[in-house]
Amino acid sequence: QVQLVESGGDLVQPGGSLRLSCAASRSIFSNTIMGWYRQAPGKERELVATFISGGSTQYADSVKDRFTISKDNAKSTVYLQMNSLKPEDTAVYYCNAKFILSELWGQGTRVTVSS
């Protein structure tokens, strides 16, 4: 069974940067839509960034021009580069893989933005 393993979460000061990684246990990118979501305390899980059909990307308005999603097919890894971090970016970040009839979630990695 395919697994997604996130890493890279940490405590960072406002204005800082982090890069999150999501490694799949085997190559799945050819038939999936990969994305990043986040869930802040007391809030619902929300989309942060995702690849969409045709290889384009889509971002939440709150992270546009600050976050960048990318992937390395050879490593079966998706990345989320986060710059100019704000306290409101504090959340558990989850990697998601959408298949035709199902989806898969990673266990999450915690990002805390605080001085």
N, C-alpha and C positions, 0 to 999 in steps of 0.2 A: 504494500500500500504506500502511496506517495505521502511524504511528510514535508511540511514547510517549517523551517527553523529560522526564526528571526534573531538578529543580534545587533549590537551597536547602541542600544539605549543607555542613557547615562544622565547624570546631573550636569547641567551646563548653565552658565550665566546668560542673562538676556543679551542678545546680540551675537551670541556664539553660534557655532555650527556643529552638526553631527551628520554622520552617514550611517543609515540603517541598511542592513543586508538581510535578504531572505533567500535562503538556499533550499532548493527542492532536492528531494532524495534521489530523483532521477529526472531525466529530461522530459519536461511536460509543456514547454513553451510553445510548441508547434500547434497545439490544439487547445490552448487556454487563453483567457484574458487575465492578466496579472494586475493586481492593484494593491494599494496601501489604504488602510482605514485606521481610525483612531477612536478611542473612547476615553473621554475625560471623566473624572469622578462625578457621579450624579447625572451624567448626560448619556444620550444614546450614541451608539457607534455611528460614525459618519465617514463618508468617503473623503480621502485626502488627495489621492492621485491614482490614475489608472491608465493603462494602455487601452485603446479602443480599436475597433476594426481598422485595418489598413496601416496599423503601426503608429497611429497618432496617439497623443496623450491628452488627458483631461485632468484639470485640477479644481479643487475647491477654491472659491473666490478668496478665502482667507489665507491661502498659501501661495497663490499665484505670484510669480516673480521672486519667490523666496525658496520654494522647494522644486526639486527636479527628480523625476522618476527615470530610471534607466535599467537596462538589463544586459547581462552577458550570457548569451545562449550557450557558449562553450562551457561555462561554469554552472549553468542552470541557476543563476542567481539574479535577483532583482534588487535594485538599490533605491534608496530614497535619500537624496542629498538635501539637507535642511540647513539653510542659512538664515541669518538675521532672526534667530529664534526669539520668541516672545513668551512671557509667562502663560499666555492662553494656549500655547502649543503643548503645554503639559498634558500628557495622556499616555495610555498604553497604546502602542502602535501595532497593528496586526497586518500581516501579509495575507492576501486572498488570491485564490486561483479559481476562476469560473470555467467549468467545463460545460458541455452542451446540456447535460441533465443534472448537474450537481455542482457543488462548490466545496472548496477546502480552505480551512483557516489554520494559520500558525498559532503558536501559544502566546504570542505577544511579547513586546519588549518595551520597557518603561522609559519614557523620556520626561525628565523634570527640568523645567526652566525656572531658575530662581537665583537670586543674588544672596 
